[in-house]
Amino acid sequence: MTIHQDRTSFLSALNGRYHKLSLNVFLVIVLAHWGEHLVQAFQIWGLGWPRPKARGVLGMPFPWLVSAEWLHYAYAIVMLVGFVVLRHGFHGRSRSWWNAALGIQVWHHFEHLLLLLQALTGLYLLGRPVPTSIAQLLLPRVELHLFYNAVVFVPMVYAMYLHLRPTRAERAVTTCSCLAAARA
């Protein structure tokens, strides 16, 4: 078996018999990340903490995580890879919404790449004192990441919702494990 066949077989399994499991793992990762941002927002607006002290759940015992651009970039990559790899299991309406989430994540990834490159080089956008993304020129970082997470999450979840409720035509081409119980 060639490397290409191994990769194709692996992708087929992720989008076939392991699609439901893969989507659930992906969703848990996304929800954990959302949780971090929501806790940070609550620390700022609910508890009145100054922004530098509002570090989410993991940032409290590990403050360096909040400013580790490589970690934020790694998450952006995980999201991007998840959207690309799991895309093949979606069809019809759900595929359109999954593609929308993927497109937004491509931009979000670009923003994190820009932040990472600034952190690595020490050359900051427009002479700012810290790494700054393009959209961060308009919105503060906490609000921006809440926005980004929302605009990626909403079409992603809607795609998953539609995926589990296919039309007759979509059901005919769906071969993943997500509908196994409905078929039995």
Backbone as CSV, one residue per row, in Angstrom:
resi,resn,N_x,N_y,N_z,CA_x,CA_y,CA_z,C_x,C_y,C_z
1,MET,0.855,-1.184,0.000,0.000,0.000,0.000,0.897,1.243,0.000
2,THR,0.592,2.210,-0.844,1.398,3.429,-0.922,0.980,4.419,0.165
3,ILE,1.804,5.434,0.347,1.490,6.483,1.325,0.185,7.174,0.944
4,HIS,-0.012,7.421,-0.350,-1.251,8.061,-0.810,-2.462,7.201,-0.477
5,GLN,-2.349,5.894,-0.682,-3.469,4.999,-0.367,-3.726,4.966,1.136
6,ASP,-2.653,4.969,1.935,-2.806,5.007,3.403,-3.534,6.265,3.832
7,ARG,-3.133,7.413,3.264,-3.756,8.691,3.607,-5.219,8.706,3.174
8,THR,-5.497,8.197,1.981,-6.869,8.141,1.485,-7.710,7.225,2.364
9,SER,-7.155,6.103,2.755,-7.865,5.160,3.615,-8.145,5.786,4.989
10,PHE,-7.166,6.501,5.529,-7.333,7.174,6.817,-8.429,8.237,6.730
11,LEU,-8.392,9.068,5.687,-9.418,10.101,5.503,-10.788,9.478,5.285
12,SER,-10.835,8.385,4.547,-12.109,7.700,4.335,-12.687,7.186,5.643
13,ALA,-11.831,6.659,6.500,-12.292,6.162,7.804,-12.792,7.310,8.670
14,LEU,-12.052,8.435,8.677,-12.481,9.587,9.486,-13.811,10.150,9.006
15,ASN,-14.044,10.070,7.725,-15.280,10.608,7.156,-16.321,9.532,6.903
16,GLY,-16.020,8.310,7.299,-16.943,7.194,7.162,-17.302,6.644,8.531
17,ARG,-16.710,5.512,8.855,-17.096,4.828,10.098,-16.716,5.582,11.369
18,TYR,-15.750,6.507,11.287,-15.349,7.281,12.478,-15.775,8.750,12.417
19,HIS,-16.645,9.090,11.476,-17.037,10.497,11.319,-17.734,11.033,12.561
20,LYS,-18.667,10.270,13.104,-19.387,10.723,14.299,-18.411,10.938,15.456
21,LEU,-17.527,9.989,15.686,-16.526,10.121,16.750,-15.606,11.310,16.482
22,SER,-15.148,11.439,15.247,-14.248,12.547,14.885,-14.912,13.901,15.097
23,LEU,-16.167,14.023,14.667,-16.904,15.276,14.858,-17.084,15.581,16.343
24,ASN,-17.367,14.552,17.141,-17.546,14.765,18.578,-16.246,15.203,19.243
25,VAL,-15.124,14.604,18.873,-13.822,15.016,19.420,-13.536,16.458,19.016
26,PHE,-13.768,16.767,17.745,-13.562,18.128,17.243,-14.435,19.129,18.016
27,LEU,-15.690,18.767,18.233,-16.614,19.636,18.954,-16.156,19.854,20.401
28,VAL,-15.652,18.825,21.064,-15.147,18.971,22.438,-13.969,19.948,22.469
29,ILE,-13.069,19.837,21.504,-11.928,20.762,21.423,-12.419,22.191,21.239
30,VAL,-13.368,22.376,20.336,-13.919,23.715,20.071,-14.616,24.267,21.315
31,LEU,-15.408,23.440,21.982,-16.125,23.895,23.180,-15.169,24.229,24.329
32,ALA,-14.103,23.469,24.475,-13.103,23.776,25.512,-12.460,25.132,25.233
33,HIS,-12.162,25.382,23.970,-11.582,26.678,23.602,-12.576,27.814,23.854
34,TRP,-13.823,27.577,23.476,-14.894,28.553,23.734,-14.965,28.843,25.229
35,GLY,-14.911,27.786,26.032,-14.976,27.941,27.487,-13.901,28.868,28.008
36,GLU,-12.699,28.719,27.494,-11.594,29.599,27.913,-11.925,31.060,27.615
37,HIS,-12.418,31.311,26.409,-12.744,32.694,26.036,-13.916,33.242,26.852
38,LEU,-14.906,32.408,27.103,-16.056,32.868,27.882,-15.681,33.145,29.337
39,VAL,-14.824,32.313,29.916,-14.365,32.565,31.284,-13.572,33.867,31.327
40,GLN,-12.716,34.071,30.351,-11.944,35.315,30.290,-12.883,36.524,30.177
41,ALA,-13.892,36.428,29.351,-14.860,37.524,29.208,-15.592,37.766,30.527
42,PHE,-15.981,36.687,31.202,-16.654,36.829,32.499,-15.721,37.476,33.527
43,GLN,-14.456,37.110,33.495,-13.499,37.709,34.419,-13.406,39.219,34.205
44,ILE,-13.487,39.637,32.956,-13.385,41.073,32.633,-14.682,41.794,32.950
45,TRP,-15.797,41.325,32.358,-17.053,42.083,32.453,-17.919,41.688,33.647
46,GLY,-17.812,40.445,34.088,-18.616,40.007,35.227,-17.956,40.287,36.559
47,LEU,-16.650,40.063,36.608,-15.923,40.247,37.868,-15.170,41.568,37.938
48,GLY,-15.072,42.259,36.817,-14.406,43.556,36.784,-12.890,43.483,36.877
49,TRP,-12.318,42.339,36.525,-10.864,42.204,36.580,-10.222,43.019,35.461
50,PRO,-9.040,43.556,35.698,-8.315,44.215,34.599,-7.926,43.163,33.548
51,ARG,-7.883,43.561,32.301,-7.609,42.626,31.207,-6.344,41.787,31.409
52,PRO,-5.240,42.354,31.871,-4.043,41.514,32.045,-4.221,40.396,33.089
53,LYS,-5.138,40.581,34.027,-5.380,39.563,35.068,-6.406,38.523,34.622
54,ALA,-7.209,38.847,33.609,-8.236,37.930,33.101,-7.577,36.985,32.103
55,ARG,-7.307,35.777,32.560,-6.540,34.842,31.732,-7.284,33.539,31.447
56,GLY,-8.568,33.481,31.717,-9.310,32.250,31.481,-9.013,31.220,32.558
57,VAL,-9.329,29.959,32.292,-9.143,28.886,33.267,-7.685,28.437,33.308
58,LEU,-7.155,28.007,32.178,-5.779,27.509,32.147,-4.747,28.610,32.335
59,GLY,-5.107,29.822,31.969,-4.179,30.935,32.106,-3.944,31.364,33.548
60,MET,-4.827,30.967,34.440,-4.636,31.334,35.854,-3.419,30.605,36.430
61,PRO,-3.337,29.269,36.339,-2.138,28.604,36.868,-0.935,28.699,35.922
62,PHE,-1.211,28.930,34.647,-0.136,29.010,33.648,-0.256,30.324,32.870
63,PRO,0.118,31.451,33.473,-0.103,32.759,32.829,0.588,32.922,31.475
64,TRP,1.681,32.216,31.265,2.400,32.327,29.999,1.559,31.838,28.817
65,LEU,0.539,31.003,29.076,-0.297,30.494,27.987,-1.021,31.614,27.244
66,VAL,-1.422,32.645,27.978,-2.202,33.726,27.380,-1.385,34.467,26.327
67,SER,-0.105,34.618,26.575,0.736,35.373,25.637,1.550,34.476,24.713
68,ALA,1.352,33.169,24.759,2.093,32.238,23.903,1.447,32.184,22.519
69,GLU,1.941,33.018,21.621,1.351,33.087,20.275,1.425,31.740,19.562
70,TRP,2.450,30.961,19.821,2.568,29.651,19.173,1.407,28.740,19.580
71,LEU,0.946,28.863,20.835,-0.174,28.040,21.292,-1.472,28.449,20.582
72,HIS,-1.694,29.744,20.469,-2.887,30.234,19.764,-2.832,29.831,18.287
73,TYR,-1.637,29.904,17.720,-1.488,29.505,16.321,-1.733,27.998,16.159
74,ALA,-1.230,27.209,17.104,-1.431,25.757,17.044,-2.926,25.429,17.070
75,TYR,-3.681,26.133,17.906,-5.123,25.902,17.945,-5.757,26.281,16.597
76,ALA,-5.323,27.397,16.017,-5.860,27.814,14.715,-5.571,26.751,13.655
77,ILE,-4.401,26.129,13.730,-4.045,25.058,12.790,-4.920,23.827,13.031
78,VAL,-5.103,23.452,14.299,-5.955,22.304,14.618,-7.353,22.521,14.048
79,MET,-7.879,23.715,14.226,-9.200,24.039,13.689,-9.215,23.923,12.160
80,LEU,-8.229,24.499,11.534,-8.168,24.482,10.074,-8.072,23.049,9.549
81,VAL,-7.195,22.272,10.141,-7.039,20.876,9.720,-8.336,20.104,9.969
82,GLY,-8.954,20.316,11.133,-10.215,19.641,11.431,-11.283,19.947,10.396
83,PHE,-11.402,21.219,10.030,-12.401,21.595,9.016,-12.099,20.952,7.663
84,VAL,-10.838,20.933,7.271,-10.479,20.364,5.969,-10.667,18.849,5.976
85,VAL,-10.155,18.184,6.998,-10.195,16.722,7.046,-11.626,16.190,7.166
86,LEU,-12.443,16.820,8.002,-13.796,16.315,8.243,-14.813,16.797,7.207
87,ARG,-14.394,17.654,6.325,-15.266,18.233,5.295,-15.848,17.179,4.361
88,HIS,-15.084,16.142,4.092,-15.498,15.135,3.110,-16.719,14.326,3.551
89,GLY,-17.037,14.347,4.837,-18.215,13.626,5.320,-19.508,14.405,5.177
90,PHE,-19.402,15.674,4.802,-20.581,16.532,4.677,-21.030,16.602,3.221
91,HIS,-22.359,16.711,3.040,-22.927,16.796,1.687,-24.060,17.818,1.679
92,GLY,-24.315,18.367,0.508,-25.466,19.253,0.335,-25.417,20.493,1.203
93,ARG,-26.539,20.749,1.876,-26.669,21.962,2.693,-25.624,22.016,3.807
94,SER,-25.386,20.884,4.450,-24.423,20.881,5.550,-23.023,21.188,5.046
95,ARG,-22.694,20.736,3.856,-21.362,21.019,3.278,-21.196,22.515,3.024
96,SER,-22.260,23.169,2.570,-22.185,24.617,2.325,-21.882,25.376,3.619
97,TRP,-22.552,25.002,4.694,-22.310,25.677,5.979,-20.948,25.318,6.555
98,TRP,-20.520,24.066,6.373,-19.181,23.657,6.825,-18.122,24.452,6.051
99,ASN,-18.341,24.620,4.751,-17.419,25.414,3.929,-17.375,26.870,4.393
100,ALA,-18.518,27.413,4.802,-18.541,28.794,5.310,-17.682,28.903,6.562
101,ALA,-17.833,27.949,7.482,-17.017,27.959,8.699,-15.541,27.797,8.340
102,LEU,-15.239,26.938,7.395,-13.863,26.733,6.944,-13.282,28.022,6.377
103,GLY,-14.046,28.710,5.547,-13.564,29.966,4.960,-13.247,31.012,6.009
104,ILE,-14.104,31.122,7.006,-13.851,32.085,8.085,-12.628,31.662,8.880
105,GLN,-12.470,30.355,9.101,-11.315,29.864,9.848,-10.019,30.108,9.078
106,VAL,-10.065,30.069,7.760,-8.867,30.387,6.962,-8.398,31.795,7.305
107,TRP,-9.325,32.755,7.367,-8.964,34.128,7.737,-8.457,34.184,9.183
108,HIS,-9.144,33.519,10.088,-8.739,33.497,11.490,-7.325,32.920,11.617
109,HIS,-7.053,31.867,10.857,-5.713,31.279,10.842,-4.681,32.289,10.343
110,PHE,-5.016,33.011,9.273,-4.111,34.028,8.736,-3.781,35.073,9.804
111,GLU,-4.799,35.497,10.557,-4.584,36.486,11.619,-3.624,35.936,12.686
112,HIS,-3.796,34.660,13.050,-2.894,34.068,14.045,-1.490,33.867,13.481
113,LEU,-1.380,33.568,12.210,-0.066,33.471,11.581,0.632,34.830,11.634
114,LEU,-0.099,35.870,11.340,0.448,37.221,11.414,0.931,37.544,12.835
115,LEU,0.131,37.181,13.837,0.525,37.403,15.233,1.771,36.602,15.587
116,LEU,1.826,35.349,15.164,2.981,34.501,15.458,4.248,35.051,14.814
117,LEU,4.151,35.447,13.561,5.322,36.003,12.875,5.826,37.266,13.563
118,GLN,4.911,38.099,14.036,5.315,39.303,14.765,6.010,38.935,16.069
119,ALA,5.466,37.952,16.781,6.063,37.525,18.051,7.455,36.946,17.831
120,LEU,7.631,36.213,16.742,8.927,35.593,16.460,9.974,36.598,15.990
121,THR,9.543,37.607,15.243,10.495,38.565,14.673,10.679,39.822,15.519
122,GLY,9.699,40.120,16.369,9.753,41.369,17.133,9.376,42.581,16.301
123,LEU,8.934,42.367,15.075,8.488,43.443,14.193,6.966,43.487,14.235
124,TYR,6.409,44.521,14.868,4.974,44.576,15.107,4.276,45.452,14.085
125,LEU,3.060,45.068,13.749,2.238,45.749,12.760,2.061,47.219,13.122
126,LEU,2.347,48.082,12.168,2.177,49.528,12.308,2.863,50.097,13.550
127,GLY,3.979,49.490,13.950,4.748,49.989,15.081,4.084,49.823,16.435
128,ARG,3.073,48.950,16.519,2.394,48.706,17.789,3.373,48.124,18.805
129,PRO,3.085,48.258,20.113,4.006,47.736,21.140,3.910,46.208,21.343
130,VAL,2.871,45.579,20.797,2.672,44.132,20.936,2.206,43.569,19.594
131,PRO,2.319,42.250,19.396,1.776,41.667,18.169,0.297,42.030,18.011
132,THR,-0.062,42.438,16.800,-1.414,42.935,16.532,-1.907,42.361,15.209
133,SER,-3.132,41.852,15.212,-3.715,41.346,13.971,-4.374,42.500,13.220
134,ILE,-4.757,42.251,11.985,-5.383,43.292,11.174,-6.718,43.718,11.791
135,ALA,-7.557,42.748,12.122,-8.863,43.078,12.700,-8.735,43.683,14.094
136,GLN,-7.619,43.419,14.754,-7.384,43.986,16.085,-7.158,45.504,16.008
137,LEU,-6.933,46.013,14.840,-6.841,47.464,14.669,-8.212,48.108,14.881
138,LEU,-9.283,47.279,14.752,-10.651,47.769,14.917,-11.285,47.350,16.235
139,LEU,-10.948,46.179,16.722,-11.547,45.627,17.941,-10.459,45.182,18.911
140,PRO,-10.670,45.371,20.215,-9.711,44.836,21.184,-9.640,43.313,21.078
141,ARG,-8.520,42.740,21.490,-8.246,41.323,21.275,-9.294,40.397,21.910
142,VAL,-9.708,40.640,23.128,-10.686,39.760,23.778,-11.990,39.747,22.983
143,GLU,-12.491,40.906,22.653,-13.735,41.008,21.894,-13.587,40.393,20.506
144,LEU,-12.445,40.620,19.892,-12.194,40.088,18.555,-12.230,38.564,18.567
145,HIS,-11.600,37.950,19.564,-11.579,36.489,19.591,-12.936,35.899,19.964
146,LEU,-13.705,36.606,20.751,-15.079,36.166,20.980,-15.852,36.206,19.659
147,PHE,-15.665,37.280,18.904,-16.321,37.416,17.601,-15.879,36.305,16.646
148,TYR,-14.558,36.110,16.511,-14.049,35.077,15.602,-14.591,33.696,15.971
149,ASN,-14.545,33.379,17.258,-15.031,32.075,17.681,-16.513,31.921,17.374
150,ALA,-17.283,32.981,17.547,-18.721,32.918,17.262,-18.982,32.728,15.771
151,VAL,-18.305,33.496,14.927,-18.601,33.422,13.493,-18.063,32.150,12.848
152,VAL,-17.168,31.446,13.512,-16.751,30.129,13.045,-17.684,29.059,13.624
153,PHE,-18.028,29.214,14.889,-18.814,28.213,15.607,-20.245,28.085,15.076
154,VAL,-20.901,29.202,14.830,-22.311,29.164,14.416,-22.500,28.376,13.112
155,PRO,-21.781,28.672,12.031,-21.997,27.860,10.826,-21.520,26.417,10.989
156,MET,-20.503,26.195,11.831,-20.031,24.839,12.086,-21.132,24.003,12.747
157,VAL,-21.735,24.557,13.791,-22.792,23.830,14.504,-24.022,23.656,13.614
158,TYR,-24.351,24.663,12.837,-25.493,24.532,11.930,-25.219,23.458,10.877
159,ALA,-23.983,23.389,10.398,-23.609,22.332,9.449,-23.793,20.961,10.093
160,MET,-23.392,20.824,11.348,-23.549,19.555,12.053,-25.042,19.220,12.239
161,TYR,-25.818,20.234,12.559,-27.269,20.059,12.715,-27.878,19.554,11.401
162,LEU,-27.567,20.212,10.294,-28.098,19.806,8.990,-27.577,18.426,8.585
163,HIS,-26.336,18.148,8.946,-25.730,16.859,8.620,-26.511,15.713,9.265
164,LEU,-27.013,15.953,10.462,-27.787,14.925,11.170,-29.255,14.885,10.740
165,ARG,-29.658,15.830,9.906,-31.028,15.903,9.408,-31.005,16.092,7.885
166,PRO,-30.460,15.105,7.190,-30.308,15.263,5.743,-31.637,15.150,4.990
167,THR,-31.654,15.787,3.837,-32.776,15.585,2.921,-32.641,14.168,2.353
168,ARG,-33.648,13.733,1.627,-33.588,12.385,1.024,-32.379,12.288,0.082
169,ALA,-32.137,13.327,-0.706,-31.009,13.308,-1.647,-29.674,13.288,-0.903
170,GLU,-29.571,14.061,0.180,-28.328,14.079,0.963,-28.105,12.730,1.650
171,ARG,-29.168,12.136,2.154,-29.060,10.839,2.827,-28.548,9.774,1.852
172,ALA,-28.955,9.880,0.595,-28.555,8.887,-0.407,-27.050,8.879,-0.648
173,VAL,-26.378,10.025,-0.454,-24.928,10.087,-0.694,-24.113,10.091,0.594
174,THR,-24.784,10.113,1.734,-24.079,10.127,3.015,-23.698,8.705,3.399
175,THR,-22.408,8.502,3.639,-21.919,7.167,3.978,-21.234,7.128,5.340
176,CYS,-21.358,8.182,6.106,-20.653,8.238,7.386,-21.460,7.568,8.501
177,SER,-20.824,7.460,9.664,-21.425,6.789,10.804,-22.421,7.652,11.555
178,CYS,-22.570,8.888,11.186,-23.447,9.800,11.926,-24.908,9.394,11.864
179,LEU,-25.310,8.757,10.801,-26.714,8.387,10.631,-26.960,6.895,10.852
180,ALA,-25.995,6.202,11.412,-26.108,4.748,11.575,-27.358,4.362,12.359
181,ALA,-27.649,5.065,13.447,-28.817,4.734,14.251,-30.110,4.996,13.482
182,ALA,-30.122,6.032,12.646,-31.318,6.369,11.875,-31.580,5.332,10.779
183,ARG,-30.517,4.686,10.286,-30.656,3.696,9.207,-31.158,2.362,9.734
184,ALA,-30.819,2.057,10.993,-31.139,0.728,11.549,-32.625,0.549,11.808
